[in-house]
Amino acid sequence: MKKRGSHKCLRCGKETAYIEPCDYCEPKRMVCASCIKSSKTASKIDRKVICKDCWGRMPKRKAYKSA
């Protein structure tokens, strides 16, 4: 779920208007659009987002691909 307003990205520290939670970080980090590596709609109401840090870890990437 996107949050609107002036927020700070927890990955790069940039001020941005929209942030989304990474579904694969241990404490879910709120990341900006430039830190999101990929996102997809898993079902009609569920959207999966993976950040660039989690994309580099193969078990997390496999979990994202199989979702």
Secondary structure, 3 states (H helix, E strand, C coil): CCEEEEEECCCCCCEEEEEEECCCCCCCCEECCCCEEEEEECCCCCEEEEEHHHHCCHHHHHHHHHC
